[in-house]
Structure formats: structure tokens, C-alpha cells
Amino acid sequence: MSDGGFYPDIDLLEENRDVGGLVKALEHEEYIVRKEAARSLKKVGDERAVVPLIRSLKYESWQDESPILTSVREFSAEALGAIGDRRAVEALIQSVKEDVVEGVRWRSVFALGKIGEGDHSVTEVLIDALNNDSWVVRENAAKSLGNLALIEAVEPLISLLGDKEWRVRKQAINALGKIGSDEAVKPLLRLLYDGDADVRRNTTEVLACMGDEAFDPLMDLYMCDDWQIRSKAAECLGKIGDTRAVDYFIDTLCSKRKEDRNRHVRGKIVEALGNIGDERAIDVLVDVMDDDDLFVKRKAEDAIIKIRLKSYPGNYNQFNANSISFYYPEGWTVKTLVSNEKFQGNNPDGSINLLIFRKSNLKGITFEELIEIWEEIFETQNIILTGGNTSRMGNIQSFLMFGDNLKTNKMIMVAGYLLKDFYYYLYFTMKSDITREDQEDINLIVNTFRILM
């Protein structure tokens, strides 16, 4: 067919959404023009192009001589999937069955996953494609079955969990997760020990999404003595977030059994407790901060902060300098005054002001002496001491002191943190009649404050 000298500007046709011009270009005698037209019709996504795209998708043996016509069919399959018109179903099925090029077949399979909902013939073709010689076709068949959430695909997808190609196993896992059948739980558990990290990660995420159906089988795994199995089970249980696991995790962290002292198991348990967010775990996590293993200690610190953040009712941001980190309420202003030395913050109406200082000239001064120094400061500034406490979390010693400034009629709170030679104190000045919300805002800062080393 001669085009009479017609050579279209595909980019301009696409920009103007000129479907008629693009359709005409799809039948151009220059194959490269057809290819670019098919690519543009995918972007334009207009159903007026469906019938011409069906024609350009059709495979004929003479096309084997031109690699560019392969690209035309590939882009035509993608365009038909993007447009989403069900008139394309039959042509796409034919493409899956008859096209000799892997790239065309898998794109047709993927397109069917977008437009084949409720069509039994599509279901049959996609399930059959799970056995295709091409792993890319199998991968996209699994992806499409997951997109369509076909319950009849569960058993074939379970069979695919043993595929030799990790990408296929990964998509089979994702598809089973989207379908959500409890029949898949036990087969999925075996993939927690798969040789591929992506497969293990996806399995963990999918089991976590299955919630109640996965809880009991995962608890059975957790109760064994194999540290690798227990670690993976704990990770999944943490992502499920079921508080029924908390007591079991706490018992393990308190146990002296050799099997319970494994650093990987303890680390995953601590991480899981942080994800679950149950405040019952905080005391034991504070004890874990004294663990001999640095990995476990850091996990415990992160978990404690996660739990405390979950108890905060509002939105928050993180302040992270080189030396310190803490979370503060959304709406507050926090800034650095002197790098690593002095910071300032306040709430939206200015009724609560915060100064953070670092002191470094404290050699030879004990923690107890620091508290005595602050008691003297309160006395000299006419601040009546009304309360306070001390605590320890791992290597960090901290204290809180509260008082009323008789001159300004303001309430003062000081929170001090000592880690080796690093000493920071937070100095809050606020109105005497603070609200419950104000107190929660302050607690958020104090309870998430960390010295970074």
C-alpha cells in the first residue's frame, strides 16, 4: 500500500490527540511509523483506536522477517490493555495462543489482566499461561490472575510457588495475597526460607496481610527451636500486629534458655513488638536496652520509640540533627540555633517554649551531681520544685524536674539526658494551666529524645 508521500509527525499527532491521524499512521508502509503510532496510541488511550489496534496485533508468519513489526504488535497489545475496551479480549487471547514472540505474548497476557474481569475464557487462558515455557509469560499470567482476584486460580498459583524462576514465585505470592485465600497460608509458610531475598520479603508481607488466617500457623512455627524459622515467624507476626503475640514475645525476651538468647530471634522479636505497638512491652524493652548485643539494643530503642509514637493522638514530624533526634507535634516550630549545641522550639500559639542545650565541660561530674546542680538552679531562680524522677534506658541516664517560677507565674520542666560525656537538657517554659493536649505534646518530645552516636 502506498501512502502517497504521507509521512506523519507522530509527536505532534500525539500532542494534539489526533486519533484519526495516528490510526492512519498505524497502517503506514514504513514499519517504523507504525511502531511509533502504536506507542502513541497507548499514551492517548482512545477507544476509537481499538479496531485498528486489533488488526495491528494480529500475527502472520510473513512478519517474522521484520523485527520492527514485532514491536508494533507489542505496543498494540499494551495500547489495548491501556484503553481497556473488552472488544479486544478475543484478539488478545489469540495473541497469547498463536504469537511466536515472547514479548508479544506476555504483553497480551498482562493486557488481559486489565480487561478480562468476569470472562471465563480469559480465566482459562491465563491459568493455562501459568505453564508456558517462557518464565516472563508465567510471571505476567500470575500478575494478571492476581489483578483479577480469581479464586479459581488459587490452586494453580500454589503450584507455581515451586517455579524455578524467583520472579515467577514472587508474582505467584503477590497474586495469592491479592486473592486472600486461607488455603494459601501453609504453602506460603514454606517460602519464608526461600533462597531469594525478594521472595522471602514478599512472603512476609503477604502473610502479614492475611491476618487471622496466618496467626495460628505462624505461632506454631514460632514455638519451634530453629532460630531462622522463629525469626521469620516473629517478623510476620509483628507485621500482622495481633496483640495475642505480645505475651509470647515478652516471655522469650525474659527467658534464659539458650534457644531464646539467639541475637537474630531477639532482634526480630523486639522489632515485632515495636510494630505491634502494645505498651505492655515497654518495660521489658527497657531491660533489653542492657543487652550485650548492640544489634538487639538498637532494635529495642527503635521499638520503644515506635510504641510511644503510636500512643500519641496527633500528627508529628521528626527533628534529626547530627547529634540528636526527636519527634515533635505537627504545627510546632523547631530550629537549630547553634549546630549540635543549641536548639529552639515552640508550639503554634507560643504558650510553650523549648530550649535544648548541649553541655560538654562535665568531666568528673556524676549524674547525681547534675541533679543537685539543677536543684540549686531552681532555688536561685525562685523556682519551687514540685516533682521529678530519674530513669535509665541502656547507657542513657535521664531525669525530669518540674517547678513553678514564682516571678513569672510560669511552669518549668527540665529533662536531662546523659550518655557517657554527652549531656543534653531540654528546658520547657509554659503557662501554669497547661491542657492535656499540651502535656501529650511535651511527652512526645521528651519520650522520643535520643542522643545519636
C-alpha positions, 0 to 999 in steps of 0.5 A, spaced: 500 500 500 502 506 498 501 512 502 502 517 497 508 521 500 504 521 507 509 521 512 506 523 519 509 527 525 507 522 530 509 527 536 505 532 534 499 527 532 500 525 539 500 532 542 494 534 539 490 527 540 489 526 533 486 519 533 484 519 526 491 521 524 495 516 528 490 510 526 492 512 519 499 512 521 498 505 524 497 502 517 503 506 514 508 502 509 514 504 513 514 499 519 517 504 523 511 509 523 507 504 525 511 502 531 511 509 533 503 510 532 502 504 536 506 507 542 502 513 541 496 510 541 497 507 548 499 514 551 492 517 548 488 511 550 482 512 545 477 507 544 476 509 537 483 506 536 481 499 538 479 496 531 485 498 528 489 496 534 486 489 533 488 488 526 495 491 528 496 485 533 494 480 529 500 475 527 502 472 520 508 468 519 510 473 513 512 478 519 517 474 522 522 477 517 521 484 520 523 485 527 520 492 527 513 489 526 514 485 532 514 491 536 508 494 533 504 488 535 507 489 542 505 496 543 498 494 540 497 489 545 499 494 551 495 500 547 489 495 548 490 493 555 491 501 556 484 503 553 481 497 556 475 496 551 473 488 552 472 488 544 479 486 544 479 480 549 478 475 543 484 478 539 488 478 545 487 471 547 489 469 540 495 473 541 497 469 547 495 462 543 498 463 536 504 469 537 511 466 536 514 472 540 515 472 547 514 479 548 508 479 544 505 474 548 506 476 555 504 483 553 497 480 551 497 476 557 498 482 562 493 486 557 488 481 559 489 482 566 486 489 565 480 487 561 478 480 562 474 481 569 468 476 569 470 472 562 471 465 563 475 464 557 480 469 559 480 465 566 482 459 562 487 462 558 491 465 563 491 459 568 493 455 562 499 461 561 501 459 568 505 453 564 508 456 558 515 455 557 517 462 557 518 464 565 516 472 563 509 469 560 508 465 567 510 471 571 505 476 567 499 470 567 500 470 575 500 478 575 494 478 571 490 472 575 492 476 581 489 483 578 483 479 577 482 476 584 480 469 581 479 464 586 479 459 581 486 460 580 488 459 587 490 452 586 494 453 580 498 459 583 500 454 589 503 450 584 507 455 581 510 457 588 515 451 586 517 455 579 524 455 578 524 462 576 524 467 583 520 472 579 515 467 577 514 465 585 514 472 587 508 474 582 505 467 584 505 470 592 503 477 590 497 474 586 495 469 592 495 475 597 491 479 592 486 473 592 486 472 600 485 465 600 486 461 607 488 455 603 494 459 601 497 460 608 501 453 609 504 453 602 506 460 603 509 458 610 514 454 606 517 460 602 519 464 608 526 460 607 526 461 600 533 462 597 531 469 594 531 475 598 525 478 594 521 472 595 522 471 602 520 479 603 514 478 599 512 472 603 512 476 609 508 481 607 503 477 604 502 473 610 502 479 614 496 481 610 492 475 611 491 476 618 487 471 622 488 466 617 496 466 618 496 467 626 495 460 628 500 457 623 505 462 624 505 461 632 506 454 631 512 455 627 514 460 632 514 455 638 519 451 634 527 451 636 530 453 629 532 460 630 531 462 622 524 459 622 522 463 629 525 469 626 521 469 620 515 467 624 516 473 629 517 478 623 510 476 620 507 476 626 509 483 628 507 485 621 500 482 622 500 486 629 495 481 633 496 483 640 495 475 642 503 475 640 505 480 645 505 475 651 509 470 647 514 475 645 515 478 652 516 471 655 522 469 650 525 476 651 525 474 659 527 467 658 534 464 659 534 458 655 539 458 650 534 457 644 531 464 646 538 468 647 539 467 639 541 475 637 537 474 630 530 471 634 531 477 639 532 482 634 526 480 630 522 479 636 523 486 639 522 489 632 515 485 632 513 488 638 515 495 636 510 494 630 505 491 634 505 497 638 502 494 645 505 498 651 505 492 655 512 491 652 515 497 654 518 495 660 521 489 658 524 493 652 527 497 657 531 491 660 533 489 653 536 496 652 542 492 657 543 487 652 550 485 650 548 485 643 548 492 640 544 489 634 538 487 639 539 494 643 538 498 637 532 494 635 529 495 642 530 503 642 527 503 635 521 499 638 520 503 644 520 509 640 515 506 635 510 504 641 510 511 644 509 514 637 503 510 636 500 512 643 500 519 641 493 522 638 496 527 633 500 528 627 508 529 628 514 530 624 521 528 626 527 533 628 534 529 626 540 533 627 547 530 627 547 529 634 540 528 636 533 526 634 526 527 636 519 527 634 515 533 635 507 535 634 505 537 627 504 545 627 510 546 632 516 550 630 523 547 631 530 550 629 537 549 630 540 555 633 547 553 634 549 546 630 549 540 635 549 545 641 543 549 641 536 548 639 529 552 639 522 550 639 515 552 640 508 550 639 503 554 634 500 559 639 507 560 643 504 558 650 510 553 650 517 554 649 523 549 648 530 550 649 535 544 648 542 545 650 548 541 649 553 541 655 560 538 654 565 541 660 562 535 665 568 531 666 568 528 673 561 530 674 556 524 676 549 524 674 547 525 681 551 531 681 547 534 675 541 533 679 543 537 685 546 542 680 539 543 677 536 543 684 540 549 686 538 552 679 531 552 681 532 555 688 536 561 685 531 562 680 525 562 685 523 556 682 519 551 687 520 544 685 514 540 685 516 533 682 521 529 678 524 522 677 530 519 674 530 513 669 535 509 665 534 506 658 541 502 656 547 507 657 542 513 657 541 516 664 535 521 664 531 525 669 525 530 669 524 536 674 518 540 674 517 547 678 513 553 678 517 560 677 514 564 682 516 571 678 513 569 672 507 565 674 510 560 669 511 552 669 518 549 668 520 542 666 527 540 665 529 533 662 536 531 662 539 526 658 546 523 659 550 518 655 557 517 657 560 525 656 554 527 652 549 531 656 543 534 653 537 538 657 531 540 654 528 546 658 520 547 657 517 554 659 509 554 659 503 557 662 501 554 669 494 551 666 497 547 661 491 542 657 492 535 656 493 536 649 499 540 651 502 535 656 501 529 650 505 534 646 511 535 651 511 527 652 512 526 645 518 530 645 521 528 651 519 520 650 522 520 643 529 524 645 535 520 643 542 522 643 545 519 636 552 516 636 
